[in-house]
């Protein structure tokens, strides 16, 4: 009998602890909060240095997990094949096999405003319907994005933020 009572108490304690945590706590730990303007500025300056020959090599890429606050404008469009191709290239280099089916399924980009600047972010296909149901025009959102950076031999620079999760701010 005592064992049963202890089991129930333990179960209640674990349940209360689990349900009291913020559901996005683990996402916030994995996805670093960044200022997107700083990220874009750094990547553009780095690419310019490579293009001017100040840094050796002509091709580079980067893969990171970022958290960004943005305002949704209510607009969406089809994603360009060149952007999907760039994400696939970076994904191959970093061996992130879990993202390949996600990238292949991406169909749309959504427009956001951040500090007065317009950005288009592709969104995972499985998130499109929940996003449209939960987020309205002019809503502020927290976007959890996989950052795919690619600087190609032909000097083309891709800075792509793929939405992996979101929440209303």
C-alpha positions in Angstrom: 0.0 0.0 0.0 2.8 2.4 0.9 4.5 1.6 -2.4 1.3 2.5 -4.3 0.9 5.8 -2.5 4.6 6.7 -3.1 4.2 5.8 -6.8 1.1 8.1 -7.1 2.9 10.9 -5.4 5.9 10.5 -7.6 3.7 10.4 -10.7 1.9 13.6 -9.6 5.2 15.4 -8.9 6.6 14.4 -12.3 3.4 15.4 -14.1 3.3 18.8 -12.4 7.0 19.4 -13.2 6.6 18.4 -16.9 3.4 20.5 -17.5 4.8 23.5 -15.7 7.7 23.9 -18.1 7.6 26.2 -21.1 7.0 24.0 -24.2 9.6 26.0 -26.1 12.3 25.8 -23.4 14.3 23.2 -25.3 13.9 25.1 -28.6 15.2 28.3 -26.9 18.3 26.4 -25.7 19.1 24.9 -29.2 18.3 28.0 -31.3 20.5 30.9 -30.5 18.7 34.3 -30.4 20.3 36.6 -33.0 19.9 40.0 -34.6 19.3 39.1 -38.2 20.9 42.3 -39.5 24.1 41.4 -37.7 24.1 37.9 -39.2 23.5 39.2 -42.8 26.0 42.0 -42.4 28.7 39.6 -41.2 28.1 37.1 -44.0 28.0 39.9 -46.6 31.3 41.4 -45.4 32.9 38.0 -45.2 31.8 37.2 -48.8 33.1 40.6 -50.0 36.5 39.7 -48.4 36.5 36.4 -50.2 35.6 38.0 -53.5 38.4 40.6 -53.1 40.9 37.8 -52.4 41.5 38.9 -48.8 40.5 35.4 -47.6 41.6 32.3 -49.3 39.1 30.0 -51.0 36.1 30.8 -53.1 33.4 28.5 -51.7 32.2 28.2 -48.1 29.1 27.5 -46.2 27.7 27.6 -42.7 24.9 25.8 -40.9 23.4 27.1 -37.7 20.2 27.2 -35.6 18.8 30.7 -34.9 15.9 32.2 -33.1 14.5 35.5 -34.6 11.6 37.8 -33.6 9.7 39.1 -36.7 6.4 40.6 -37.8 4.4 38.6 -40.3 3.2 40.6 -43.3 0.6 38.2 -44.5 2.3 37.5 -47.8 3.7 34.3 -49.2 5.2 33.1 -52.5 6.7 30.0 -54.2 10.3 29.3 -53.2 12.9 29.7 -56.0 14.7 26.5 -57.1 18.0 28.3 -56.6 17.3 28.7 -52.9 16.2 25.0 -52.5 19.4 24.0 -54.3 21.6 26.1 -52.0 19.9 24.6 -48.9 20.5 21.1 -50.3 24.2 21.9 -51.0 24.8 23.2 -47.4 22.9 20.3 -46.0 25.1 17.8 -47.9 28.3 19.4 -46.6 27.2 19.3 -43.0 25.7 15.8 -43.2 22.4 16.8 -41.7 20.4 14.0 -43.3 17.3 14.7 -41.2 16.8 17.9 -43.1 17.0 16.6 -46.7 13.3 15.4 -46.9 12.2 18.7 -45.2 14.1 20.8 -47.8 12.8 18.7 -50.7 9.2 19.3 -49.5 9.5 23.1 -49.0 7.2 24.9 -51.4 6.6 28.4 -50.0 8.4 31.4 -48.4 6.7 33.9 -46.1 7.4 37.6 -45.9 8.4 39.2 -42.5 9.5 42.6 -41.4 12.3 42.9 -38.9 13.6 46.3 -37.8 12.1 47.9 -40.9 13.7 45.5 -43.3 11.8 42.9 -45.4 12.9 39.2 -45.4 11.5 36.1 -47.1 11.8 32.9 -45.1 11.0 29.4 -46.5 8.8 27.4 -44.2 8.7 23.6 -43.7 5.7 22.3 -45.6 4.2 20.6 -42.5 4.1 23.9 -40.7 2.2 25.9 -43.4 -1.3 24.9 -42.3 -0.6 25.5 -38.6 1.1 28.8 -39.4 -1.9 30.0 -41.4 -4.3 28.9 -38.7 -2.4 30.5 -35.8 -0.6 33.6 -37.2 -2.4 36.6 -38.6 -1.1 39.6 -40.6 0.9 41.9 -38.4 1.4 39.3 -35.6 4.8 39.3 -33.9 6.3 35.8 -34.0 9.3 34.0 -32.7 10.8 32.0 -35.6 13.1 29.0 -35.0 15.2 28.8 -38.1 17.8 26.6 -39.6 20.3 28.9 -41.2 21.9 27.7 -44.5 24.7 30.0 -45.7 26.4 29.3 -49.0 28.9 31.4 -50.9 29.4 29.9 -54.3 32.4 29.9 -56.7 30.5 32.4 -58.9 30.3 34.8 -56.0 26.6 34.2 -55.4 25.7 34.5 -51.7 22.7 32.7 -50.1 21.6 33.4 -46.6 18.5 31.2 -46.1 16.5 30.9 -42.8 14.3 27.9 -43.0 11.4 28.0 -40.4 11.5 24.9 -38.3 9.1 26.0 -35.6 7.3 29.2 -34.6 5.2 30.7 -31.8 3.2 33.8 -31.4 5.1 36.5 -29.4 
